[in-house]
Amino acid sequence: MIKILFKIFFSTFILILFIDFFFGQLIILKLDRYFSSTEFYERLIRINHPYYHHTLKPNIEYKKARGFEGNYTLCTDNHGFKTRCNNRLREKNFDYAFIGDSFVEVSLDYDDTFVGIFEKEKKLSVANLGVVSYSTSIYLSKVKFLLENNFKFKNLVVVVDVSDLYDDNTFYILNPDFSVTQKNAKKKNLKIREFLRENFPLTNYYFYVIKRIKRLNQEISSVHSDKPIFLDKNILKASWTYQKKDYIPGYLDPISKTKSEMLENMNKLYELLNKNNIKLSVVVYPWPQQLEYDDVNSEHVKMWEKFCINKCENFVNLFPFFFDEKNKTSYLDVYKKYYNWNDTHFNKLANKVIANKLIYTLK
């Protein structure tokens, strides 16, 4: 009896894998509207890119994306750039392009993001190239790829995040051909995982559901406290600017080595832009940890301000604004006003502040 049950189970499993391998992508596509109302959609819209590691899927309308202030709608155009939902078919020519990580993608409706506000106010064509977990390696790789594929920008604004150093240090490798791959790929079995994700999408969905149920069962209700509680990883990512150490546990390489590599990436990006008559601007801003433990003349600021000499059309330093606010009140008051609780990202009000600064500065 046990052997018979095992054979039935095994045969069913093989049949499901067969259907998944040959018809899984088609089934996923047909169920796109259903998935777009579930959290699993994040797995479908954040896709691998063969040259610059990862990006957003083109032509998406994700109406229930999870944000810090409730759900928001995430739409991308035909190029995979975040945009307004009624502006999804666009040419390849733009006045401005913004690139950065999650602080540029922003978990808000497009019109509430600083890029969206900037675009609406300036009445210019704007491309938001930002995606979660980008860093200087990907900024260079993605812009190079786009320029070689006939995209045109008059201005590129690189919004350099404090966490970019951690990501370049621990995750990404910029290859000689300017493509980006992940460090320790063999150890992490990335190729196997990517193969399974691409070729067995329904199985990928089942595993996601199982993992999600397990996580929900293990989650503890959020602790109420007078101060924000940050993830250990976020604290680690921000620490390099104020710890003043060249080696920090949790980083793979010395901080000085990664800083040199980042500057080299950005110098190559500047040369590429200069060759194509594109103006470069750089924006820097503080995480909550910088406001609490660092000072207005942070290593992050000094590093990019020095880089910008004779290279940048504009260097937009947002540290003074937030530190002035802190000096008027307190760190905690500024945090509550401009950031999402228990997180490092800016809220709607901060996006308005940043947009106004950029509208005034970027001519």
C-alpha positions in Angstrom: 0.0 0.0 0.0 2.8 2.4 0.9 4.6 1.6 -2.3 1.5 2.3 -4.3 0.9 5.6 -2.6 4.6 6.6 -3.2 4.3 5.7 -6.9 1.1 7.8 -7.2 2.7 10.7 -5.3 5.9 10.5 -7.4 4.1 10.2 -10.7 1.9 13.2 -9.8 5.0 15.2 -8.8 6.7 14.5 -12.1 3.5 15.4 -14.1 3.3 18.7 -12.2 6.9 19.5 -13.0 6.3 18.5 -16.7 3.3 20.9 -16.9 5.3 23.6 -15.1 8.3 23.3 -17.3 6.4 23.5 -20.6 3.4 25.5 -19.8 4.2 27.3 -16.5 5.2 30.7 -18.1 2.0 30.7 -20.1 -0.1 29.9 -17.1 1.6 32.6 -15.1 1.0 35.1 -17.9 -2.7 34.2 -18.1 -3.0 34.7 -14.3 -1.2 38.0 -14.4 -4.3 40.0 -13.3 -4.8 37.6 -10.4 -1.2 37.7 -9.2 -1.1 41.5 -9.5 -3.3 41.6 -6.4 -1.0 39.4 -4.4 2.4 39.8 -2.7 3.8 37.1 -5.0 3.7 39.6 -7.8 7.0 41.0 -6.4 8.6 37.8 -7.6 7.3 38.3 -11.1 8.0 42.0 -11.6 11.6 42.1 -10.3 13.5 40.2 -12.9 17.1 39.3 -13.7 18.9 41.2 -16.3 21.7 39.5 -18.3 23.9 42.6 -18.3 23.2 44.9 -15.3 21.9 42.2 -12.8 18.3 43.1 -12.1 15.5 45.4 -13.1 11.8 45.9 -13.2 9.6 44.2 -15.7 8.2 46.4 -18.5 4.5 47.3 -18.8 3.3 46.4 -15.3 0.5 47.7 -13.2 0.8 46.4 -9.7 -2.1 47.9 -7.8 -1.4 46.4 -4.4 2.3 46.9 -3.9 3.1 47.0 -0.2 4.5 50.4 1.0 5.3 51.9 4.3 2.1 54.0 4.2 -0.2 51.3 3.0 -0.6 49.9 -0.5 0.5 51.8 -3.6 0.3 51.3 -7.3 3.6 50.5 -9.2 3.5 51.0 -12.9 6.4 50.7 -15.4 6.6 51.9 -19.0 7.6 49.8 -22.1 11.3 50.1 -21.0 10.8 48.9 -17.4 11.1 52.4 -15.9 8.8 53.4 -13.0 6.3 56.0 -14.2 2.7 57.2 -14.1 0.2 54.6 -15.0 -1.1 56.7 -17.8 2.3 57.3 -19.3 3.5 53.8 -20.1 4.4 54.0 -23.9 7.4 56.2 -24.3 10.2 57.0 -26.7 13.9 56.6 -25.8 14.7 60.4 -25.5 14.6 62.0 -22.0 15.6 65.4 -20.6 16.5 63.9 -17.2 17.3 60.4 -16.0 17.5 59.6 -12.2 19.3 56.5 -11.0 19.7 55.1 -7.5 18.4 52.3 -5.3 15.1 52.0 -3.4 15.3 55.6 -2.3 14.8 56.5 -6.0 12.3 53.8 -6.9 10.4 54.7 -3.7 7.5 52.7 -2.3 4.9 55.3 -3.1 2.6 56.2 -6.0 4.7 57.8 -8.7 3.1 61.3 -8.2 4.2 61.2 -4.5 7.8 60.4 -5.2 10.4 63.1 -5.6 11.1 62.0 -9.2 7.4 62.2 -10.0 7.0 65.6 -8.4 10.1 66.9 -10.2 8.8 65.7 -13.5 5.3 67.2 -13.1 6.6 70.5 -11.9 9.4 70.9 -14.5 7.2 69.6 -17.3 10.1 67.7 -18.8 10.5 64.1 -19.9 12.0 62.1 -17.1 13.2 58.5 -16.8 13.3 56.9 -13.3 16.1 54.2 -13.7 16.2 53.5 -10.0 15.5 50.0 -8.6 15.9 48.4 -5.2 19.5 47.4 -4.3 21.3 49.2 -7.0 24.8 50.6 -6.4 27.6 52.3 -8.3 28.5 49.1 -10.2 25.0 48.9 -11.6 24.7 52.7 -12.2 27.6 52.4 -14.6 26.5 49.1 -16.1 22.9 50.1 -16.7 23.6 53.6 -18.1 26.2 52.1 -20.5 23.8 49.4 -21.6 21.0 52.0 -22.2 23.3 54.4 -24.2 24.5 51.5 -26.4 20.8 50.7 -27.0 20.0 54.2 -28.3 18.6 55.8 -25.2 19.4 59.5 -24.9 19.5 61.7 -21.8 20.5 65.3 -21.5 21.1 65.1 -17.8 21.8 62.1 -15.5 21.2 62.5 -11.7 22.9 59.9 -9.6 21.3 59.6 -6.2 24.1 57.9 -4.2 22.8 56.0 -1.2 24.8 55.4 2.1 24.1 51.6 1.5 25.8 51.6 -1.9 29.1 51.0 -0.3 27.8 47.9 1.5 26.2 46.5 -1.7 29.3 47.1 -3.8 31.4 45.6 -1.0 29.4 42.4 -0.5 27.2 41.7 -3.5 28.3 42.9 -6.9 31.2 42.4 -9.2 31.7 44.8 -12.2 33.2 42.6 -14.9 35.7 43.8 -17.6 32.8 44.1 -20.1 30.9 46.3 -17.6 28.3 43.6 -16.9 27.4 43.0 -13.2 27.3 39.6 -11.5 27.0 38.6 -7.9 29.9 37.7 -5.6 30.1 34.1 -4.4 27.5 33.0 -7.0 28.7 29.4 -6.9 28.5 29.2 -3.1 25.0 30.7 -3.2 23.9 28.3 -6.0 22.6 31.3 -7.9 22.6 29.6 -11.3 20.5 26.7 -10.0 18.1 29.0 -8.3 17.7 31.2 -11.4 17.2 28.1 -13.5 14.4 26.8 -11.3 12.8 30.2 -11.1 12.8 30.7 -14.9 11.8 27.2 -15.9 9.5 26.1 -13.0 7.5 29.3 -12.2 4.5 27.5 -10.7 6.8 25.5 -8.4 8.4 28.8 -7.5 5.0 30.1 -6.5 4.3 27.1 -4.3 7.6 27.5 -2.5 6.8 31.2 -2.0 3.4 30.4 -0.4 5.0 27.8 1.9 7.8 30.2 2.9 5.3 33.0 3.5 3.1 30.9 5.7 6.1 29.8 7.7 7.2 33.4 8.1 3.8 34.6 9.2 3.6 31.8 11.9 7.0 32.9 13.2 6.4 36.7 13.2 6.0 38.5 16.5 3.7 41.5 16.7 5.6 44.7 16.4 7.0 46.1 19.6 5.8 49.5 20.5 8.7 51.7 21.6 9.6 55.4 21.9 12.5 54.9 19.5 12.6 53.2 16.1 13.9 49.6 16.0 16.0 49.0 12.9 17.0 45.8 11.3 20.6 44.8 12.2 21.4 44.7 8.5 20.4 48.4 8.1 22.5 49.4 11.1 25.5 47.6 9.5 24.9 49.2 6.1 25.0 52.7 7.6 27.9 52.2 10.0 30.8 52.7 7.7 30.5 56.6 7.7 30.8 57.0 11.5 32.7 54.0 12.8 35.9 55.3 11.3 37.2 51.7 10.8 38.7 50.3 7.7 37.4 46.8 8.3 33.9 46.3 9.8 32.7 42.8 10.6 29.9 41.9 8.1 31.8 43.6 5.2 33.9 41.4 2.9 36.6 44.0 2.0 38.2 47.0 3.7 36.1 50.1 3.4 39.0 52.0 1.8 39.2 49.4 -1.0 35.5 49.7 -1.8 35.5 53.5 -1.7 38.3 53.4 -4.3 36.3 51.0 -6.5 33.2 53.1 -6.2 35.1 56.3 -7.2 36.5 54.3 -10.2 33.0 53.3 -11.2 31.8 56.8 -11.0 34.8 58.2 -12.9 34.1 55.8 -15.7 30.5 56.8 -15.6 31.5 60.5 -15.9 33.8 59.7 -18.8 31.0 57.8 -20.6 28.5 60.7 -20.0 31.1 63.3 -21.1 31.7 61.4 -24.3 27.9 61.5 -25.0 27.5 65.2 -23.9 25.3 64.3 -20.9 25.5 66.4 -17.8 26.1 64.6 -14.5 24.7 65.6 -11.1 25.1 63.8 -7.8 22.7 63.9 -4.8 23.5 62.7 -1.3 21.2 62.4 1.8 21.4 61.0 5.3 20.0 57.8 6.7 18.6 58.1 10.3 21.8 56.6 11.6 23.8 59.5 10.1 21.5 61.9 11.8 21.9 60.2 15.1 25.6 59.2 15.1 27.3 61.1 12.3 27.7 64.8 11.6 26.8 67.1 8.7 30.3 66.7 7.2 29.9 63.0 6.9 32.5 60.8 5.1 29.7 60.1 2.6 29.3 63.8 1.9 33.1 64.5 1.6 33.7 61.5 -0.6 31.1 62.6 -3.3 31.6 66.3 -2.9 35.3 65.8 -3.8 34.4 63.5 -6.6 32.2 66.2 -8.1 34.8 68.8 -8.5 35.1 69.7 -12.2 32.8 66.8 -13.1 29.3 67.5 -11.8 26.9 70.1 -13.1 25.4 70.0 -9.6 26.3 68.5 -6.3 23.1 68.4 -4.2 23.9 67.9 -0.5 20.7 67.3 1.6 22.6 66.7 4.8 22.5 70.3 5.9 18.7 70.5 5.6 18.1 67.5 7.9 20.8 68.4 10.4 19.4 72.0 10.6 16.0 70.4 11.4 17.6 68.3 14.0 19.4 71.2 15.6 16.0 73.1 15.8 14.3 70.1 17.5 15.8 66.7 18.0 16.9 63.6 16.2 13.7 61.8 17.1 11.5 64.6 16.0 13.2 64.8 12.6 13.0 61.0 12.3 9.3 60.9 13.0 8.6 63.8 10.6 10.6 62.6 7.6 11.2 58.8 7.7 9.0 55.7 7.9 8.9 54.3 11.4 11.3 51.4 12.1 12.9 52.0 8.6 15.5 54.1 6.9 13.4 55.3 3.9 11.9 58.7 3.5 8.1 59.3 3.7 5.9 61.4 1.5 6.8 64.7 3.2 10.5 64.1 2.8 10.0 63.3 -0.9 8.3 66.7 -1.3 11.2 68.4 0.4 13.8 66.6 -1.8 11.7 67.4 -4.9 11.6 71.1 -4.1 15.3 71.2 -3.5 15.9 69.5 -6.9 13.4 71.7 -8.7 15.3 74.7 -7.4 18.8 73.4 -8.0 18.6 71.4 -11.3 18.1 74.0 -14.0 
